[in-house]
Amino acid sequence: MCSFYRGTIESIITGCITVWCGGCTACSQKTLQRIVNAARKIIGAPLRSLANILHTRLTRRAISIVEDNSHPSHPDFSLLPSGPPPPDCQTALSSRLSGC
């Protein structure tokens, strides 16, 4: 059953989620999540949430665009520097957090 879910339902959701969730209302997202929850209950195994599926799909898509120099959207993406933030950003962040 789990293979059937991953092969049919999750593949359809994954293939179309970037289009669906961009224009989905909260009610529509709840409906899609109910489909995933119903499948989880039927299968009896833990399944990825709709938010997790969306995050994974968007991350993989962004990485493929960054790695493909011929992609039309490639110039729109730039990798952020890794490591700790500059001191002025850390000061701003700590002052915002202390005000909470």
N, CA, C and O atoms as a DFTB+ gen file, in Angstrom:
400 C
 N C O
     1  1       0.824      -1.195       0.000
     2  2       0.000       0.000       0.000
     3  2       0.867       1.258       0.000
     4  3       0.561       2.242      -0.673
     5  1       1.944       1.203       0.762
     6  2       2.817       2.374       0.843
     7  2       3.450       2.653      -0.522
     8  3       3.589       3.812      -0.915
     9  1       3.829       1.607      -1.236
    10  2       4.404       1.780      -2.571
    11  2       3.370       2.368      -3.527
    12  3       3.706       3.204      -4.366
    13  1       2.119       1.937      -3.407
    14  2       1.049       2.480      -4.240
    15  2       0.856       3.965      -3.951
    16  3       0.733       4.770      -4.874
    17  1       0.830       4.329      -2.662
    18  2       0.666       5.739      -2.296
    19  2       1.800       6.580      -2.866
    20  3       1.562       7.609      -3.497
    21  1       3.025       6.143      -2.642
    22  2       4.182       6.922      -3.115
    23  2       4.234       6.972      -4.640
    24  3       4.660       7.976      -5.210
    25  1       3.810       5.912      -5.298
    26  2       3.866       5.858      -6.745
    27  2       2.752       6.616      -7.444
    28  3       2.933       7.074      -8.572
    29  1       1.604       6.755      -6.797
    30  2       0.487       7.421      -7.460
    31  2       0.139       8.749      -6.795
    32  3       0.337       9.814      -7.381
    33  1      -0.370       8.684      -5.593
    34  2      -0.887       9.897      -4.946
    35  2       0.222      10.903      -4.671
    36  3       0.098      12.074      -5.029
    37  1       1.312      10.455      -4.035
    38  2       2.382      11.397      -3.704
    39  2       3.079      11.925      -4.956
    40  3       3.527      13.071      -4.974
    41  1       3.176      11.105      -6.002
    42  2       3.815      11.592      -7.225
    43  2       2.959      12.656      -7.901
    44  3       3.497      13.605      -8.471
    45  1       1.646      12.518      -7.850
    46  2       0.760      13.547      -8.411
    47  2       0.853      14.819      -7.582
    48  3       0.971      15.916      -8.128
    49  1       0.800      14.670      -6.264
    50  2       0.907      15.843      -5.382
    51  2       2.248      16.528      -5.590
    52  3       2.302      17.753      -5.703
    53  1       3.321      15.767      -5.641
    54  2       4.656      16.343      -5.802
    55  2       4.807      17.032      -7.145
    56  3       5.418      18.097      -7.225
    57  1       4.265      16.446      -8.195
    58  2       4.389      17.034      -9.517
    59  2       3.628      18.332      -9.686
    60  3       4.030      19.187     -10.476
    61  1       2.540      18.491      -8.960
    62  2       1.678      19.661      -9.148
    63  2       1.682      20.626      -7.969
    64  3       1.033      21.670      -8.034
    65  1       2.388      20.307      -6.906
    66  2       2.277      21.091      -5.676
    67  2       2.775      22.523      -5.834
    68  3       2.246      23.433      -5.196
    69  1       3.773      22.732      -6.667
    70  2       4.278      24.094      -6.823
    71  2       3.235      24.988      -7.476
    72  3       3.202      26.190      -7.211
    73  1       2.390      24.428      -8.316
    74  2       1.309      25.194      -8.939
    75  2       0.135      25.321      -7.974
    76  3      -0.426      26.405      -7.816
    77  1      -0.233      24.229      -7.335
    78  2      -1.389      24.235      -6.451
    79  2      -1.202      25.152      -5.261
    80  3      -2.056      25.996      -4.988
    81  1      -0.099      24.998      -4.549
    82  2       0.065      25.732      -3.293
    83  2       0.332      27.212      -3.505
    84  3       0.139      28.011      -2.589
    85  1       0.770      27.590      -4.697
    86  2       0.968      29.005      -4.971
    87  2      -0.343      29.772      -4.966
    88  3      -0.383      30.925      -4.537
    89  1      -1.414      29.149      -5.437
    90  2      -2.705      29.822      -5.507
    91  2      -3.758      29.200      -4.620
    92  3      -4.940      29.521      -4.749
    93  1      -3.357      28.313      -3.719
    94  2      -4.310      27.633      -2.833
    95  2      -4.791      28.545      -1.715
    96  3      -4.034      29.341      -1.160
    97  1      -6.040      28.408      -1.412
    98  2      -6.554      29.050      -0.211
    99  2      -6.248      28.126       0.965
   100  3      -5.852      26.975       0.779
   101  1      -6.433      28.638       2.156
   102  2      -6.205      27.805       3.346
   103  2      -7.143      26.606       3.350
   104  3      -6.771      25.515       3.782
   105  1      -8.357      26.817       2.869
   106  2      -9.339      25.730       2.813
   107  2      -8.871      24.639       1.847
   108  3      -9.008      23.452       2.143
   109  1      -8.327      25.027       0.709
   110  2      -7.835      24.052      -0.271
   111  2      -6.644      23.279       0.273
   112  3      -6.533      22.073       0.050
   113  1      -5.747      23.967       0.988
   114  2      -4.592      23.283       1.578
   115  2      -5.045      22.282       2.632
   116  3      -4.473      21.198       2.746
   117  1      -6.074      22.640       3.405
   118  2      -6.598      21.700       4.402
   119  2      -7.187      20.478       3.723
   120  3      -7.044      19.360       4.219
   121  1      -7.855      20.683       2.583
   122  2      -8.433      19.563       1.849
   123  2      -7.346      18.627       1.342
   124  3      -7.472      17.408       1.455
   125  1      -6.279      19.191       0.784
   126  2      -5.160      18.355       0.328
   127  2      -4.510      17.619       1.492
   128  3      -4.135      16.454       1.356
   129  1      -4.374      18.288       2.637
   130  2      -3.790      17.635       3.807
   131  2      -4.697      16.520       4.306
   132  3      -4.208      15.499       4.790
   133  1      -6.019      16.699       4.197
   134  2      -6.944      15.637       4.596
   135  2      -6.770      14.399       3.723
   136  3      -6.899      13.273       4.202
   137  1      -6.473      14.614       2.424
   138  2      -6.234      13.473       1.531
   139  2      -5.009      12.700       2.003
   140  3      -5.027      11.470       2.058
   141  1      -3.944      13.423       2.343
   142  2      -2.724      12.777       2.836
   143  2      -3.007      12.058       4.157
   144  3      -2.541      10.938       4.366
   145  1      -3.773      12.704       5.051
   146  2      -4.093      12.080       6.339
   147  2      -4.955      10.831       6.155
   148  3      -4.757       9.838       6.855
   149  1      -5.913      10.869       5.218
   150  2      -6.754       9.694       4.963
   151  2      -5.905       8.547       4.431
   152  3      -6.094       7.396       4.824
   153  1      -4.974       8.858       3.543
   154  2      -4.084       7.812       3.018
   155  2      -3.220       7.243       4.137
   156  3      -2.965       6.039       4.173
   157  1      -2.765       8.104       5.056
   158  2      -1.947       7.640       6.183
   159  2      -2.732       6.662       7.049
   160  3      -2.197       5.643       7.486
   161  1      -4.011       6.975       7.298
   162  2      -4.846       6.095       8.119
   163  2      -5.107       4.768       7.415
   164  3      -5.098       3.713       8.050
   165  1      -5.338       4.818       6.107
   166  2      -5.602       3.587       5.350
   167  2      -4.359       2.708       5.307
   168  3      -4.433       1.499       5.521
   169  1      -3.222       3.325       5.029
   170  2      -1.970       2.571       4.906
   171  2      -1.474       2.101       6.266
   172  3      -0.939       0.999       6.390
   173  1      -1.651       2.935       7.284
   174  2      -1.177       2.589       8.614
   175  2       0.299       2.841       8.803
   176  3       0.935       2.228       9.660
   177  1       0.853       3.746       8.003
   178  2       2.276       4.086       8.095
   179  2       2.411       5.607       8.087
   180  3       1.574       6.298       7.507
   181  1       3.450       6.133       8.722
   182  2       3.632       7.583       8.711
   183  2       3.979       8.075       7.310
   184  3       4.790       7.467       6.612
   185  1       3.360       9.175       6.908
   186  2       3.605       9.778       5.604
   187  2       4.026      11.225       5.785
   188  3       3.748      11.840       6.815
   189  1       4.697      11.761       4.777
   190  2       5.144      13.152       4.844
   191  2       3.944      14.086       4.753
   192  3       2.982      13.812       4.036
   193  1       4.015      15.194       5.490
   194  2       2.938      16.177       5.443
   195  2       3.008      16.953       4.136
   196  3       4.006      16.903       3.418
   197  1       1.941      17.665       3.845
   198  2       1.889      18.472       2.632
   199  2       2.961      19.555       2.657
   200  3       3.582      19.836       1.631
   201  1       3.183      20.164       3.817
   202  2       4.223      21.198       3.940
   203  2       5.609      20.608       3.689
   204  3       6.455      21.248       3.065
   205  1       5.837      19.393       4.173
   206  2       7.126      18.729       3.963
   207  2       7.326      18.400       2.487
   208  3       8.425      18.568       1.959
   209  1       6.278      17.935       1.822
   210  2       6.358      17.634       0.394
   211  2       6.668      18.906      -0.393
   212  3       7.505      18.893      -1.295
   213  1       5.992      20.005      -0.051
   214  2       6.228      21.281      -0.735
   215  2       7.651      21.772      -0.521
   216  3       8.304      22.206      -1.470
   217  1       8.138      21.710       0.709
   218  2       9.490      22.173       1.018
   219  2      10.536      21.373       0.237
   220  3      11.464      21.943      -0.336
   221  1      10.375      20.056       0.223
   222  2      11.315      19.198      -0.500
   223  2      11.288      19.497      -1.990
   224  3      12.337      19.580      -2.628
   225  1      10.099      19.660      -2.542
   226  2       9.964      19.918      -3.983
   227  2      10.594      21.261      -4.361
   228  3      11.324      21.347      -5.348
   229  1      10.317      22.304      -3.585
   230  2      10.865      23.615      -3.899
   231  2      12.381      23.651      -3.740
   232  3      13.076      24.295      -4.527
   233  1      12.894      22.962      -2.723
   234  2      14.339      22.912      -2.508
   235  2      15.031      22.204      -3.669
   236  3      16.033      22.695      -4.188
   237  1      14.503      21.059      -4.075
   238  2      15.103      20.325      -5.192
   239  2      15.031      21.131      -6.483
   240  3      15.976      21.123      -7.272
   241  1      13.925      21.821      -6.702
   242  2      13.774      22.618      -7.919
   243  2      14.772      23.774      -7.934
   244  3      15.397      24.046      -8.959
   245  1      14.917      24.450      -6.801
   246  2      15.862      25.567      -6.723
   247  2      17.295      25.087      -6.947
   248  3      18.066      25.746      -7.644
   249  1      17.653      23.953      -6.367
   250  2      19.005      23.415      -6.546
   251  2      19.253      23.064      -8.013
   252  3      20.340      23.312      -8.535
   253  1      18.255      22.492      -8.673
   254  2      18.445      22.139     -10.083
   255  2      18.590      23.383     -10.954
   256  3      19.331      23.357     -11.937
   257  1      17.903      24.464     -10.619
   258  2      18.047      25.716     -11.373
   259  2      19.427      26.313     -11.142
   260  3      20.055      26.792     -12.086
   261  1      19.907      26.294      -9.905
   262  2      21.231      26.838      -9.588
   263  2      22.322      26.064     -10.319
   264  3      23.292      26.658     -10.790
   265  1      22.173      24.744     -10.418
   266  2      23.200      23.912     -11.047
   267  2      23.160      23.946     -12.573
   268  3      24.143      23.582     -13.219
   269  1      22.041      24.377     -13.161
   270  2      21.896      24.386     -14.620
   271  2      22.119      25.798     -15.162
   272  3      21.233      26.649     -15.080
   273  1      23.307      26.038     -15.713
   274  2      23.647      27.370     -16.227
   275  2      22.790      27.787     -17.414
   276  3      22.657      28.982     -17.680
   277  1      22.206      26.835     -18.134
   278  2      21.404      27.168     -19.301
   279  2      19.941      27.454     -18.966
   280  3      19.173      27.853     -19.842
   281  1      19.550      27.254     -17.706
   282  2      18.158      27.503     -17.312
   283  2      17.873      29.005     -17.364
   284  3      18.699      29.801     -16.918
   285  1      16.711      29.406     -17.902
   286  2      16.400      30.842     -18.012
   287  2      16.373      31.576     -16.669
   288  3      16.651      32.774     -16.618
   289  1      16.046      30.882     -15.594
   290  2      15.974      31.524     -14.275
   291  2      17.281      31.446     -13.499
   292  3      17.356      31.920     -12.366
   293  1      18.304      30.857     -14.093
   294  2      19.578      30.704     -13.392
   295  2      20.146      32.030     -12.862
   296  3      20.620      32.059     -11.727
   297  1      20.117      33.126     -13.634
   298  2      20.666      34.384     -13.106
   299  2      19.899      34.942     -11.904
   300  3      20.429      35.760     -11.153
   301  1      18.654      34.499     -11.725
   302  2      17.841      34.996     -10.607
   303  2      18.242      34.388      -9.272
   304  3      17.878      34.908      -8.217
   305  1      18.986      33.297      -9.312
   306  2      19.382      32.603      -8.097
   307  2      20.850      32.877      -7.793
   308  3      21.698      32.861      -8.685
   309  1      21.126      33.123      -6.544
   310  2      22.513      33.217      -6.099
   311  2      22.606      32.568      -4.725
   312  3      21.724      32.742      -3.884
   313  1      23.664      31.830      -4.508
   314  2      23.843      31.157      -3.229
   315  2      24.239      32.168      -2.161
   316  3      25.032      33.076      -2.408
   317  1      23.684      31.997      -0.993
   318  2      24.027      32.860       0.132
   319  2      25.335      32.395       0.746
   320  3      25.636      31.202       0.723
   321  1      26.112      33.309       1.291
   322  2      27.370      32.888       1.918
   323  2      27.081      32.072       3.176
   324  3      26.115      32.327       3.896
   325  1      27.933      31.098       3.417
   326  2      27.757      30.291       4.620
   327  2      28.612      30.873       5.746
   328  3      29.509      31.683       5.510
   329  1      28.322      30.454       6.944
   330  2      29.074      30.935       8.098
   331  2      28.235      31.873       8.949
   332  3      27.068      32.118       8.644
   333  1      28.826      32.395      10.012
   334  2      28.070      33.270      10.910
   335  2      27.749      34.610      10.221
   336  3      28.481      35.051       9.335
   337  1      26.664      35.236      10.635
   338  2      26.306      36.521      10.031
   339  2      27.296      37.607      10.444
   340  3      27.981      37.468      11.457
   341  1      27.375      38.681       9.670
   342  2      28.254      39.787      10.047
   343  2      27.844      40.355      11.405
   344  3      26.691      40.206      11.809
   345  1      28.765      40.999      12.110
   346  2      28.476      41.486      13.462
   347  2      27.275      42.427      13.516
   348  3      26.499      42.357      14.470
   349  1      27.094      43.299      12.537
   350  2      25.976      44.233      12.602
   351  2      24.635      43.508      12.510
   352  3      23.658      43.954      13.112
   353  1      24.568      42.400      11.768
   354  2      23.338      41.620      11.691
   355  2      23.068      40.901      13.008
   356  3      21.918      40.806      13.437
   357  1      24.111      40.398      13.650
   358  2      23.940      39.711      14.927
   359  2      23.428      40.685      15.980
   360  3      22.577      40.318      16.790
   361  1      23.925      41.917      15.986
   362  2      23.500      42.906      16.960
   363  2      22.031      43.237      16.747
   364  3      21.269      43.337      17.709
   365  1      21.627      43.408      15.482
   366  2      20.229      43.721      15.183
   367  2      19.331      42.575      15.596
   368  3      18.259      42.801      16.158
   369  1      19.753      41.334      15.326
   370  2      18.969      40.184      15.676
   371  2      18.828      40.043      17.188
   372  3      17.730      39.787      17.682
   373  1      19.918      40.205      17.927
   374  2      19.841      40.047      19.372
   375  2      18.993      41.162      20.003
   376  3      18.308      40.924      20.998
   377  1      19.033      42.368      19.437
   378  2      18.209      43.439      20.000
   379  2      16.738      43.200      19.723
   380  3      15.889      43.566      20.536
   381  1      16.422      42.590      18.590
   382  2      15.014      42.253      18.295
   383  2      14.517      41.146      19.212
   384  3      13.385      41.185      19.693
   385  1      15.379      40.152      19.450
   386  2      14.972      39.043      20.288
   387  2      14.828      39.445      21.745
   388  3      13.971      38.911      22.449
   389  1      15.653      40.380      22.211
   390  2      15.562      40.788      23.599
   391  2      14.326      41.616      23.865
   392  3      13.869      41.699      25.006
   393  1      13.775      42.232      22.829
   394  2      12.569      43.054      22.988
   395  2      11.309      42.234      23.066
   396  3      10.248      42.779      23.372
   397  1      11.382      40.925      22.798
   398  2      10.176      40.075      22.808
   399  2       9.733      39.769      24.212
   400  3       8.739      39.069      24.407
